[in-house]
Amino acid sequence: YEKGNSEGPNAMKHYTFEIVVNSLYPYVSKEVLRRHGEECHGKFAELKVGGKSWSVRLYRQQKGIRFYKGWSKFKEECIVGIGDTCFFELIDEKKLVFKVSFERKK
């Protein structure tokens, strides 16, 4: 979904999406795909949690773009498990930098 900043008409819009982790390599939001399309394939996105960051390669498949190389290390170091929800906020559109937060499966 799109979340607008209410600080006037020139405020930057933040694009956010969530992924419920249910596979080894989850798919990226259709919004990111629509905005960046083919050029995403093979590029790295930066995932930031607190003061730490991870580079994760984007891989285009028939169904869309997936987080791929680097995702396993990110999941392991952030202790993300199956059923957890990851929230992504695009904070740098040109460099594909996302601020990530979590909701753990109960």
C-alpha positions in Angstrom: 0.0 0.0 0.0 1.1 3.6 -0.4 1.5 5.7 2.6 1.7 9.4 2.1 3.5 11.9 4.4 1.2 14.7 5.5 3.8 17.4 5.5 2.6 19.2 2.4 2.3 18.5 -1.4 6.1 18.2 -1.9 6.6 15.6 0.8 8.2 12.3 -0.3 5.8 9.3 -0.5 7.0 6.2 1.2 6.1 2.9 -0.4 5.6 0.1 2.0 4.7 -3.6 1.7 4.8 -6.7 3.9 5.8 -10.2 3.3 4.6 -13.2 5.4 7.6 -15.5 5.3 6.3 -18.8 3.9 9.1 -19.9 1.6 12.8 -19.9 1.3 12.9 -16.9 -1.1 9.8 -14.7 -0.9 8.4 -12.5 -3.7 8.8 -8.7 -3.7 5.8 -6.5 -3.7 4.1 -5.9 -7.1 4.4 -2.2 -6.4 8.2 -2.5 -6.5 8.0 -4.6 -9.6 5.7 -2.1 -11.3 7.9 0.9 -10.3 11.2 -0.8 -11.2 10.2 -3.6 -13.6 12.8 -5.4 -15.6 15.7 -3.3 -14.4 15.4 -5.0 -10.9 16.7 -8.3 -12.2 20.2 -9.1 -10.9 20.4 -5.8 -8.8 20.9 -5.7 -5.1 18.4 -4.2 -2.6 19.7 -3.0 0.8 17.7 -4.2 3.8 18.3 -2.1 6.9 17.4 -3.1 10.5 18.6 -0.8 13.2 22.2 0.2 12.4 22.9 -2.9 10.3 22.3 -3.6 6.6 22.3 -6.6 4.2 22.5 -6.7 0.5 20.0 -9.0 -1.1 19.9 -9.8 -4.9 16.7 -9.5 -6.7 15.9 -12.3 -9.1 13.2 -12.2 -11.8 11.1 -15.3 -12.3 7.9 -15.9 -14.2 5.7 -15.0 -11.2 7.7 -11.9 -10.4 10.8 -10.7 -8.5 12.2 -12.6 -5.6 14.6 -11.8 -2.8 17.4 -14.2 -3.5 21.1 -14.2 -2.8 21.7 -12.7 0.7 18.1 -13.3 1.9 19.1 -16.5 3.9 21.8 -14.6 5.7 19.4 -11.7 6.5 16.8 -14.2 7.8 19.3 -16.0 9.9 20.9 -12.9 11.5 17.5 -11.2 12.1 16.0 -14.5 13.4 13.1 -14.5 10.9 11.1 -17.7 10.9 8.3 -19.2 8.8 5.1 -17.3 9.6 6.8 -14.1 10.7 5.8 -10.9 8.9 8.4 -8.5 7.5 7.4 -4.9 6.8 9.4 -3.1 4.2 9.6 0.7 3.8 11.3 2.0 0.7 13.6 4.8 2.0 15.8 5.3 -1.1 14.1 4.6 -4.4 17.2 5.0 -6.6 19.4 2.7 -4.5 16.5 0.3 -3.5 17.1 0.7 0.2 14.4 -0.7 2.5 13.9 -0.2 6.3 12.6 -3.5 7.6 10.7 -4.3 10.8 9.1 -7.5 12.0 6.0 -9.1 13.6 6.9 -12.5 15.0 4.4 -15.4 14.6 2.7 -16.0 17.8 
